[in-house]
Amino acid sequence: MKLDVITLDGGKAGSVELSDDIFGQEPRRDILFRVVRWQRNKAQAGTHKVKTRSEVSYSTKKIVRQKGSGGARHGARSAPIFRGGGVYKGPTPRSHAHELTKKVRKLGLMHALSAKAAAGKLVVVDELSAVGKTSALAKQVAALGWKRALIIDGATVNEDFAQAARNLGSVDVLPSMGANVMDILKRDTLVLTKAGVEALEARLK
């Protein structure tokens, strides 16, 4: 697959040959769903917690005498049936992460890249040059028509560019090792540098 390369100023900078094995796959929704679900579950904090019967703050004195009240034989106000009592079998802190094989994770990333390429939402730029202030980068992004873009560079990201993009809500910048399915799918435009293309192809071989 051949794609034109542009500069951040909108000029032409030649073309690049993309691997069909990585950018030319037929996207499968089931694979993408499995990888996104794995990512979201792994990121979930799992800090949900309720108080059980032994943890609520109540007197342990017996509510009423055992016999003669005409009511049930309750032993403590902390019982789950009373308002303010402990919760029975409520959530406790735990990890929501589950296993997903490396093969499926790798396949999911390739299908996410292929989905952007098939939709015409994949852009390749020459490099991320220093642009100075955030306002200057915002003008370049607006001129290029990128409303919600994810920019993936090579092994490292240009520090000046990353600093300029930090306060732009419409732009995310990641190194190639940070490329993941969820970030790729939730952004409208995927922007790769030439170094990013080489790094992703080397990673997904």
C-alpha positions, 0 to 999 in steps of 0.5 A: 500500500502506497501513501503520500507523505506530507509535512506539518505545513501541508506540503508534499514530502514524497511517499511511503510504502506501507506493509499490507500485512499490517495496514491492509488487513480486513478489520474484524470487529470481534478482535477489536472488541476483545482487545478494547475490553482487555484494555478497559478492564486492565485499567479499571481501578477496582477500588469499589468497597462496601461495609459488611455487617462486621464493619458498620458502626453500631452497638452490639446490644440486642435490640429487643428481648428474645421472647415476648415482643411479638417480633422477629428474634433480631440480635443486632442493628447491623444486620443487612435487613436494617437501614444502615446495616452492613451490605451482604455480599457487596463489592470488595477491592479486586483486579478486573484484569484478565489474560489475553494472548500476545497473538490476539493483542498483536492482531488487534493493533494490526486491525486497528491500523488497517481500519484507519487505513481503509477508512482513509483516516490514516495520514503519514507526516515526514517528521514532528518538527519543533513548532514553538508555541501551542498556538502555532501548532493549533493553527497547523492542525486546524489548517490540516483539518485534524479535529481529533487526532492521535499522532504516533512518532518513533521510539521517542517523541520530539520534546518541543512538539510534545510540549506544544501539543500538551494543551491541545485537547484535540491532539494526543502524541505517543511514541510507537511503543505506546500505540494501542487499539483503544487510543487509535479507535477513539480518535478520528485521524491517525497520524504516523511519522515515517519513523513511527511507521518503521517502528510499528512495522518492526514491532508487528513483524 
